[in-house]
Every structure is written in C-alpha cells, then in structure tokens.
Amino acid sequence: MKYQLFEEVVLRKDFHEKRLKKGDVATIVDYHPVPSGESGYSLEVFNALGETVTIIVLPESAIEPLTGDEIFTVRSLAVA
C-alpha cells in the first residue's frame, strides 16, 4: 500500500460524473488490493465546510501525494 488511510491526496484527472477536477484534494478511507492488477483506493471528498461531497473508488494511478510547494484553493462545485 503506497498511501496510508486518512492521508490526503490529489486527483490526477477530472471525473466529470462526480463533478471533480484534476487537483481536487481527497482523503483515503479504504484500500483495495488487487494481486494481479492495479490496486485502488476509496476516497472521500469534502467541501470547504468539511461536509462530504462524494465518495469515489479510483486506481492508484489516478491519485498523487500532496507536496510542500502546493497551496489550497477554492472553486465552485457547479463548475466541474
């Protein structure tokens, strides 16, 4: 498992069906190992008030770690 449970990660691409955009931050809430393929994670996405927006299951290749040279920003969910 590359990431830890409850670690915050960044989406590497848009997921229009969930109104999520590349660069959105999500929290890992579960790990899904796949012995013969790519493992994945369940991610919970929160709004600026800390309320759950959605939960999405993605392969490990669809997320990346936060880095120290990044800052948070705010965008409207309606504009995904």
C-alpha positions in Angstrom: 0.0 0.0 0.0 1.6 3.2 -1.2 -0.7 5.6 0.7 -1.9 5.5 4.3 -5.5 5.5 5.4 -6.8 9.1 6.0 -3.9 10.6 4.0 -4.9 13.5 1.8 -4.1 13.0 -1.9 -4.6 14.9 -5.1 -6.7 13.8 -8.2 -4.6 13.5 -11.3 -7.5 14.0 -13.7 -11.1 15.2 -14.0 -14.0 12.9 -13.0 -17.0 14.7 -14.5 -19.6 12.2 -13.3 -18.7 13.2 -9.7 -18.1 16.9 -10.5 -14.4 16.5 -9.5 -11.4 18.2 -11.2 -7.8 17.5 -11.5 -6.1 19.0 -8.5 -9.0 18.4 -6.1 -8.0 17.1 -2.7 -9.5 13.8 -1.3 -9.0 11.7 1.8 -8.2 8.0 1.6 -10.8 6.0 3.5 -10.1 2.4 2.3 -7.5 0.4 0.4 -8.4 -2.2 -2.3 -5.5 -4.5 -3.1 -5.6 -6.3 -6.4 -3.0 -9.1 -6.6 -2.9 -9.4 -10.4 -3.6 -5.7 -11.3 -3.6 -2.2 -10.1 -4.7 -1.6 -6.5 -7.1 1.1 -5.7 -8.5 3.4 -3.0 -11.8 4.7 -1.8 -11.6 8.4 -1.5 -13.9 10.8 0.4 -14.1 14.4 -1.0 -15.2 17.2 1.3 -16.4 20.7 0.6 -14.8 23.8 2.2 -17.0 23.4 5.3 -15.9 19.8 5.9 -19.1 18.2 4.6 -18.9 15.1 2.4 -19.4 15.8 -1.2 -18.9 12.3 -2.6 -17.0 9.0 -2.3 -15.2 7.6 -5.3 -13.1 4.5 -5.9 -10.1 5.1 -8.1 -6.9 3.2 -9.1 -3.7 4.2 -7.5 -2.5 5.8 -10.8 -5.4 8.4 -10.6 -4.0 10.0 -7.4 -0.8 11.6 -6.3 0.6 12.9 -2.9 0.3 16.4 -1.8 3.7 18.3 -1.9 5.1 21.1 0.2 5.1 23.6 -2.7 1.3 23.4 -3.2 -1.4 25.6 -1.7 -5.1 25.1 -1.4 -7.7 27.0 -3.4 -11.4 27.2 -3.5 -13.7 26.6 -6.5 -17.4 26.1 -7.0 -18.6 22.5 -7.4 -21.1 23.6 -10.0 -18.2 24.4 -12.4 -16.6 20.9 -12.8 
